[in-house]
Amino acid sequence: MTKVSVFASLSLLLTGTAYAGEGAPGTEPCHLLCVNGAGRTGPNERLPAESSRFWVRLNTVGLAPLGLYTSTRYQSISRRGEAYAVQAIPSVTWRAREGLLVTATFPVEYNRSRGVVLPTLLYVGKSDQELAPGRFSMSMHARLPAEQETAVWLGLGGAVSDDIGTIDVKDDVATVPETGIEALGVGTDDLFATAIFAPRSSLHWEASVALEGRVHILDNRIYGTTSAYSLWLARSFAPTWSAGVRASGYRTILPITGVEQSVGLLVAPTAVHDVSETFRVSFGVASEVPGKAFNENSLQTVSVHTGIEVAF
């Protein structure tokens, strides 16, 4: 029987309200990574400067769902319910040698819901909350040696999960196929490859592009695949301030269950302040571009994100 984790990404929440109620498919409480695809999708398009030996980053995300897209329609969150989550995503990057970076990430999340249940947003007459750590992820990036106007970094990595809290949703998938996506999140072990393209920065402009392919492994077999992209464009408007926008999206395919999920475009305007040459802070908001043309089996959300970056 297929075991899938309720440690699912909140961006993977689907199923219609026709199945709401105690004991209905998808009403198990979420345990972890119910907010976003941290460690699952969305490659990081910004790498530390070559002059740094270590780079420590702490990103935080506060998110609230507005509704969800199923494979056929969009459903707003119930007026009788509310849900939110806050996630801290610490990471450490080590420059092992010139042109070789090693990064480790280990997120922690607090989530709470009332009247609806995470991760499916189905209506239930109860509340649930949890504070817990997430999966451990490591990656290595190497810069191609060719001297070009655009730096090219190629990366390989993996993420290790724990199966605590998993539930058997084989019968649920038969009647509500979208629940198959709950296998993602902390319930799977992943392997991924990343390519980052960073054109040489001008006096006022900074830009980069990242692409990622990910394989999700569950019960020692390939459960699904994800392809993702991320774009970053920023312009300085003061000696220590710059403003930019991050655009990203992804598509997940689960051939075993016949389920697909996609977010075509998530836009995140961001302000960045360079406190010093080795200390940077950032603040921004983010939301998916709405509409069935851009989203399938995914949440419509609004979020606030902050970042602290220190180089040594």
C-alpha positions in Angstrom: 0.0 0.0 0.0 1.2 3.5 -0.8 2.2 5.5 2.2 2.1 9.2 1.8 3.0 11.9 4.3 0.8 14.5 5.9 4.0 16.5 6.0 2.9 18.2 2.8 3.4 21.6 1.4 0.5 23.9 1.9 0.9 24.9 -1.7 -0.1 21.3 -2.5 -3.6 21.4 -1.0 -6.4 20.4 -3.2 -9.8 18.5 -2.9 -13.2 20.1 -3.1 -15.6 20.9 -0.2 -17.9 18.1 -1.2 -15.7 15.8 0.9 -15.7 17.9 4.0 -16.4 16.5 7.4 -14.8 14.4 10.1 -13.1 11.3 8.7 -13.5 12.4 5.1 -10.5 12.1 2.7 -7.9 14.7 3.4 -8.9 15.6 6.9 -5.8 14.3 8.7 -4.0 17.2 10.3 -0.9 18.5 8.6 2.4 18.1 10.5 5.1 19.9 8.6 6.0 22.0 5.6 2.4 23.0 5.1 3.4 26.5 3.9 5.5 26.4 0.7 7.8 24.2 -1.3 11.0 25.0 0.7 13.4 22.2 -0.1 11.0 20.9 -2.7 10.8 23.4 -5.5 11.9 26.9 -6.3 15.6 26.9 -6.9 17.6 29.7 -5.2 18.9 31.9 -7.9 21.2 34.0 -5.7 24.6 32.6 -4.6 27.2 34.1 -2.2 30.0 36.3 -3.4 33.2 34.5 -4.3 35.0 36.6 -1.7 33.1 34.9 1.1 34.2 31.7 2.9 30.9 31.1 4.7 27.4 32.6 4.1 24.7 32.2 6.7 21.1 33.0 5.7 17.8 33.0 7.7 14.6 33.4 5.7 11.2 33.5 7.3 7.9 33.1 5.5 4.4 33.9 7.0 1.6 32.7 4.8 -2.2 32.6 4.8 -4.3 30.7 2.2 -7.1 32.5 0.4 -8.4 29.4 -1.4 -7.4 26.5 -3.6 -7.5 25.4 -7.2 -8.6 21.8 -7.9 -8.3 20.2 -11.3 -11.7 21.7 -12.3 -12.4 24.9 -10.3 -11.3 27.5 -7.7 -12.7 27.3 -4.1 -12.3 30.1 -1.6 -11.5 29.2 2.0 -14.5 28.6 4.2 -15.8 31.7 6.0 -16.0 29.5 9.1 -12.3 28.7 9.0 -8.9 30.2 9.0 -5.3 28.9 8.6 -1.8 30.3 8.6 1.8 29.1 9.0 5.2 30.6 9.8 8.4 29.0 8.6 12.0 29.7 9.5 14.5 28.5 6.8 18.1 28.6 8.0 20.9 27.7 5.5 24.7 27.7 5.6 26.9 27.9 2.5 30.6 27.0 2.6 33.0 27.9 -0.2 35.1 24.7 -0.2 37.3 26.2 -2.8 37.2 28.7 -5.6 34.1 28.0 -7.7 32.7 25.2 -5.4 29.9 25.9 -2.9 28.2 23.5 -0.4 24.9 24.4 1.2 22.9 22.8 4.0 19.2 23.7 4.8 16.9 22.7 7.7 13.5 24.5 8.0 11.3 24.7 11.1 7.6 25.5 10.9 4.7 26.5 13.1 1.2 26.1 11.6 -2.3 26.6 13.0 -5.8 26.1 11.6 -9.3 26.6 12.9 -12.5 25.4 11.3 -10.5 23.9 8.4 -7.8 21.3 8.3 -4.4 21.5 6.7 -3.4 20.5 4.2 -6.7 20.3 2.3 -8.6 23.3 3.7 -11.7 21.0 4.2 -14.2 22.3 6.8 -13.9 20.5 10.2 -15.3 21.4 13.6 -11.9 21.6 15.3 -8.6 23.4 15.6 -5.1 22.1 15.1 -1.5 23.5 15.5 2.1 22.2 15.5 5.7 23.3 15.8 8.1 21.0 14.2 11.4 20.7 12.2 11.5 19.8 8.6 13.6 17.8 6.2 17.4 18.1 5.9 18.7 19.1 2.5 22.3 19.4 1.1 23.5 20.6 -2.3 26.8 21.3 -4.1 27.2 24.0 -6.8 30.2 24.2 -9.1 30.9 27.2 -11.4 31.9 26.4 -15.0 35.5 27.6 -15.6 34.8 29.4 -18.8 35.3 33.2 -18.5 32.1 34.6 -19.9 29.8 37.6 -19.3 27.4 35.2 -17.6 28.5 33.0 -14.8 27.0 29.5 -15.0 26.7 27.3 -11.8 25.6 23.7 -11.9 24.4 21.9 -8.8 23.4 18.5 -7.4 21.6 17.8 -4.1 19.4 15.7 -2.1 16.8 15.9 0.7 16.2 13.3 3.5 12.8 13.0 5.2 11.3 11.2 8.1 8.2 9.0 7.7 6.8 9.8 11.1 3.1 10.8 10.7 2.5 9.2 7.4 -1.0 7.9 6.6 -2.2 5.5 3.9 -4.3 7.4 1.4 -4.5 4.8 -1.3 -8.3 4.6 -0.9 -8.6 8.4 -0.8 -6.7 8.7 -4.1 -9.2 6.4 -5.8 -12.1 8.9 -5.0 -10.1 12.2 -4.6 -7.1 11.9 -6.8 -5.7 15.3 -5.7 -4.7 13.8 -2.3 -1.9 12.0 -4.1 0.1 15.2 -3.9 0.2 15.0 -0.1 3.0 12.5 -0.6 5.3 15.4 -1.3 6.8 17.6 1.4 8.6 15.8 4.1 7.1 12.4 3.2 9.6 11.9 0.3 13.3 11.8 -0.2 14.4 13.9 -3.1 17.2 14.1 -5.6 17.6 17.3 -7.6 19.8 19.1 -10.2 20.0 22.9 -10.6 21.5 25.3 -13.1 22.0 29.0 -12.2 22.8 31.7 -14.8 24.0 35.0 -13.4 24.9 37.8 -15.9 27.7 40.1 -14.7 26.1 42.9 -12.6 26.1 46.4 -13.9 26.4 49.5 -11.8 22.7 49.6 -10.9 21.3 46.3 -12.1 21.4 42.7 -10.9 19.8 39.6 -12.5 19.9 35.8 -12.4 17.9 32.8 -13.7 17.7 29.4 -12.1 16.2 26.1 -13.4 15.7 22.9 -11.3 14.6 19.3 -11.9 13.6 17.2 -8.9 12.8 13.5 -8.5 10.6 12.5 -5.5 11.3 9.0 -4.0 8.7 7.2 -1.8 8.9 3.6 -0.6 12.1 3.2 -2.5 10.6 4.0 -5.9 10.1 7.2 -8.0 6.8 8.7 -7.0 7.0 11.9 -9.1 9.0 14.6 -10.7 9.1 18.4 -10.4 10.5 21.0 -12.8 10.9 24.6 -11.5 12.2 28.0 -12.5 13.1 31.2 -10.7 14.0 34.7 -12.0 15.5 37.6 -10.1 15.8 41.2 -11.3 16.8 44.1 -9.0 18.0 47.7 -9.4 19.7 49.9 -6.8 18.2 53.2 -6.0 20.5 54.4 -3.2 24.1 53.5 -2.1 22.8 50.7 0.2 19.3 50.0 -1.0 17.9 48.1 -4.0 14.4 46.9 -5.1 13.7 43.8 -7.0 11.2 41.2 -8.0 11.4 37.4 -7.9 9.2 35.4 -10.3 9.0 31.6 -9.9 6.8 28.6 -10.8 6.8 24.9 -11.0 5.1 21.8 -12.3 4.8 18.4 -10.5 3.8 15.2 -12.2 2.8 12.1 -10.2 2.5 9.3 -12.8 1.6 6.6 -10.2 -1.6 8.5 -9.2 -2.2 10.4 -12.4 -2.1 13.7 -10.6 -0.4 16.9 -11.7 0.1 20.3 -10.0 1.4 23.6 -11.1 1.9 27.2 -10.1 2.7 29.1 -13.3 3.8 32.4 -11.8 4.4 33.5 -8.2 5.5 37.1 -7.9 7.5 38.4 -5.0 8.5 42.1 -4.9 11.4 42.6 -2.5 13.4 45.4 -0.9 17.1 44.8 0.0 19.3 46.8 2.3 23.1 46.2 2.5 23.8 47.1 6.1 27.5 46.5 5.4 29.7 44.6 2.9 29.0 41.3 4.8 25.4 41.9 6.2 22.2 42.2 4.2 18.5 42.3 5.1 15.5 42.0 2.9 11.7 42.2 3.1 8.9 41.5 0.7 5.5 40.1 -0.1 4.4 37.3 -2.5 1.3 35.9 -4.1 0.5 33.6 -7.1 -0.9 35.2 -10.2 -4.6 34.1 -9.9 -6.5 32.1 -12.5 -7.0 28.5 -13.7 -4.7 29.3 -16.7 -1.8 29.7 -14.3 -2.6 27.2 -11.4 -3.7 23.6 -11.1 -4.3 21.7 -7.9 -2.6 24.5 -5.9 -3.3 27.2 -3.3 -4.0 30.9 -3.8 -2.0 32.5 -1.0 -0.6 35.8 0.3 2.7 35.8 2.2 5.3 38.0 3.8 8.9 37.1 3.7 12.1 38.4 5.4 15.7 37.5 5.1 19.0 38.0 6.9 22.3 37.2 5.2 25.7 37.3 6.9 29.0 36.6 5.1 32.3 35.6 6.8 
